[in-house]
Amino acid sequence: MRNIELVLVVEDDPISSYVINLALRQHEAFLECVELRNGQVAIDHLTENGENLPNLILLDINMPVMDGWDFLEKFSEMSVSKDIPVVMLTSSINPDDIEKAKSHKLVKGFLSKPLNKDKLDEVLTFI
């Protein structure tokens, strides 16, 4: 099984963030995670930490300041975007969100919350 050294979790809800972090810590393939509360903070983090980039981004859609779609737009302008897979992890069941995610070149998968071991196993097949 491939190890994912660093996961960037972009999630504004503290309860969802806690559940995601717990699931990641309990799964043997995911070693460390950094939690950020919105897309703008994530863009800033990626810009400032160019030498310590994540191996995966788990991205919520609906967040304040900068939502998941706006994050993807800004992230796609960064040279590192081609090297970091993004998986949408959201409570959205909107068919438009699902189709938009599937058609986005940077999005490798779309999962519904809550995150659990089976879904993390599925993430490993996306990347």
SVG drawing of the C-alpha trace seen along z (x, -y; Angstrom):
<svg xmlns="http://www.w3.org/2000/svg" viewBox="-29 -36 41 38">
<polyline fill="none" stroke="black" stroke-width="0.4" points="0.0,0.0 1.3,-3.4 1.8,-5.9 0.5,-9.4 3.0,-11.5 1.0,-14.8 -2.7,-15.5 -4.0,-19.0 -7.6,-19.1 -9.5,-22.2 -12.6,-22.2 -14.4,-25.0 -16.6,-23.0 -14.8,-22.0 -16.8,-18.8 -16.3,-17.6 -12.6,-18.6 -12.3,-16.5 -14.0,-13.5 -11.7,-13.7 -8.6,-14.1 -9.6,-11.1 -10.2,-8.9 -6.8,-9.9 -5.0,-9.2 -6.7,-5.8 -5.7,-4.7 -2.2,-3.3 -1.6,-4.9 -2.0,-8.5 0.8,-9.8 0.2,-13.5 -2.5,-16.1 -2.7,-19.9 -6.1,-21.4 -7.1,-24.7 -10.4,-26.5 -11.0,-27.9 -9.6,-28.0 -7.8,-31.3 -5.9,-30.0 -5.0,-26.9 -3.7,-29.0 -1.6,-31.1 -0.3,-27.9 0.7,-26.3 2.4,-29.5 4.3,-30.0 5.3,-26.3 6.6,-25.5 9.2,-23.1 6.8,-21.1 3.9,-20.4 1.1,-17.9 0.7,-14.6 -3.1,-15.0 -5.7,-17.7 -9.1,-16.9 -11.3,-19.8 -14.7,-20.9 -16.9,-22.8 -19.0,-25.2 -16.7,-27.4 -16.6,-31.1 -14.0,-33.5 -13.0,-31.2 -15.0,-28.1 -13.7,-24.9 -14.4,-25.9 -12.6,-29.3 -9.7,-27.4 -9.5,-25.1 -9.4,-28.1 -6.5,-29.7 -4.8,-26.4 -4.8,-25.6 -2.7,-28.7 0.0,-27.3 2.8,-25.2 2.5,-22.6 -1.1,-21.9 -0.1,-19.2 1.7,-17.3 -1.0,-17.3 -4.2,-15.3 -7.4,-16.9 -10.3,-14.9 -13.6,-16.7 -15.0,-15.7 -18.3,-17.4 -21.8,-17.1 -23.2,-18.4 -25.5,-16.1 -26.1,-18.6 -25.8,-16.7 -24.2,-19.8 -21.4,-19.7 -20.8,-16.1 -20.6,-16.7 -18.5,-19.8 -16.0,-17.8 -15.9,-14.9 -15.1,-17.3 -12.5,-19.3 -9.0,-18.3 -7.5,-18.6 -10.2,-16.6 -9.4,-13.0 -12.4,-11.9 -15.6,-13.1 -16.7,-11.7 -19.5,-12.4 -19.0,-13.1 -18.4,-11.6 -15.0,-10.2 -14.3,-6.7 -11.7,-3.9 -13.6,-2.5 -13.7,-6.0 -10.0,-6.5 -9.3,-3.1 -11.2,-4.5 -9.1,-7.7 -6.0,-5.6 -7.4,-4.2 -7.9,-7.8 -4.3,-8.9"/>
</svg>
